[in-house]
Amino acid sequence: MLIVFFLPHLLYFSSYWSKILKMKKDNKPDNTAFTQQRLPAWQPVLSVGIVLPLFFIIGLAFIGIGIGLLITSNNIQEFEEEYTGIGDNSNCYICANNATANCKCTLNFTIAQPIQGSVFMYYGLTNYYQNHQKYLSSRDDQQLAGETYYLKNPSQSCKPYQMDINNNPIAPCGSIANSFFNDAFALYYNNQGFLDEVKLDGSAIAWWTDHNVKFSNPSQTGSNLSQIFEGTVKPINWSKPVYNLDVNNPDNNGFINEDFLVWMRTAALPDFRKLYRRISGNYSSFMPSGNYTLEITYNYPVKDLPGKKKVIFSTVSWMGGKNQFLGIAYLVFGSLCFVMGFILLIVYAKYQNVEDNDD
């Protein structure tokens, strides 16, 4: 009777355990060096003979790279001039203290040494926090990418520059676009009493990815830009609509305007410069020393920041523009490696005999 009673249970449990064993067998990793963790491994022994030379080698390498970076940076020629118009004697003082649109002022300066090579012209702003979180997020990337729906229905992130007081959509919307830098410059070289215009080239000054990938104008069959943007309004601080930013080049309008693209790539630090033009024409590879006149169309207010505006003329190298920070950083790190190496060497020399005596 007992056998008859327990037999079904025994059969059930034996069937259950056979299934468990089969599952475990099926889940067993392959018998390879990788899955069974039999790969060869090497663990360095950090002895004095390895650590000390390593510190000195790394220190030498970083110091050498730092010196190279500093020499390269110092070979870059750069000239900058402020034109904020703060002082009473400044040529731009009147323009800086009134609200007249397209106010003209001139800046006369002298370049003592000729600038060799390709010269780039930048505008610089100080105490301007483009990295503020609310400022950074105040844009509509889908609108800027040319999506037609968002042209008339900008994102909520653009507020308070999403709609105007009549509830018309703003294009481009947001704080970054609304604060677009709109000073303009014309440069002249005083060539023996005659003002010779220095040609400024504004083509291809923005990143290729911004112009060809990230930003795009909305398209509509059989319509030009002004028709496509019909029903939208320009940003509050702009003097002209986005489809008419460049009257001389119809292809340089809308969301792919070169100056607009440069401005929309926000700066990480409060003091920054942005590329304005390349020197071209007769002065494309050489800016002679002498007297220059910069004619400024003063529109951009910075008095309330308070900040400053300046123009910079600079050459470039394989590492970009003039920047000593990277070279100094390499020198500091390399020097620290050398100092740590000498400290470890002194400690080892002092306590080596103590360890030997203990043995």
C-alpha angles and dihedrals in degrees: 000000000000091000091051090050099047098037097082090048093050091049091050094050093045090052090048095051092046088057091049092050091048091051091050090049091050092049094049111118119245116273096251132128091248100048093040092047096240096131115131113259135193124206114186119226105228098220126163091257090061104035100048097051089044092057092049094045093050090045092052092047094050094044090051092050091045092052090049092050092048093049091049092048093048091051090061110099116222136174126182135181130187120227103172092125099226101141124068090239094054116113089225096048094105093048092047093054102047135057097233112141117234092009110182126222134157132225119204117198140159127229106209098192125038115251111232123208133013111342125210125199119216135180117221133204129191131204090016112136107205087157094069108126096231091046092049094051095046097100140081111232092186091055090047090050088063100254105160096214093058091047089073096025107046121190123270088239089075094068130159085026096046099095133011124236090275091054093251116147116253118227116225094021131197140057096282093056093041091057093051111156107247108173113126130206140201119188128208132184118216099230107184093319096321122103107232113194115236109219116236118203116205099178122116095002093132127074113280091230091053093051098042106027117016100039128043140160118246112254131217126172113254095004132110124218096267090054093046092052092047110128093034129093132218121256114279096250096045122102095204136024123267094251091059103046095117114036092180098054118038091191091060097066138097123026092337096061106136096227091047092051092051091052094047091059094084124217124243096215132051093239110057146144131218129200112259106169146338119240107245140167118044091351099048095112102021135034108195122220116258142079123331134186121210115198109206128198096206112209108128115090119212101155094101096049087053096237143133135237126213143165122229130198113197145160121223137220137197088284094051126244130351109302124149096179096087093050092047091048091054091048093050093049092046091049091050090053090052092048092049089048092054092046091052090046091053092047091049093048091048099048101032094087091046091057091046091052091049089055 
